[in-house]
Amino acid sequence: MVGGPSGVLTVFDAGRHRAQSAQAKAVYDEQVADYRGAVLTAYREVEDSLAALRQLQQESVSEAAAVAATGTALQQAQYRYKAGLVTYLEVATTESTALQAQLSNVSIQLRG
């Protein structure tokens, strides 16, 4: 007779093995889900950073154009002042605007 206590233990062991297998599969599924979440988070962060860089580049180009334009305006205001066409207040105001554009440009460069 082969049955007896060893046969009963085999039946109980089979249930334990199935439970351990199900637990291992659940742990694996959780780890896969965590990994997928981490990968999706990383992709989102990279995309956000690329979008921020594109925005910063656009701001930089725009501000560089503003620096050039205010520099030209300042030069013209100085010529008009030397010619006696305007008061120095126009030169000072234009100079203030040019300096503000330069400060904004530096601020953008520091963010990059």
Residue pairs with C-beta under 8 A, 6 or more apart in sequence:
53 112
56 108
56 111
56 112
59 108
60 105
60 108
60 109
60 112
63 101
63 104
63 105
63 108
64 105
66 101
66 104
66 105
67 98
67 101
67 102
67 105
69 101
70 94
70 97
70 98
70 101
70 102
71 98
73 94
73 97
73 98
74 91
74 94
74 95
74 97
74 98
77 86
77 90
77 91
77 94
77 95
78 91
80 86
80 90
81 87
81 88
81 90
81 91
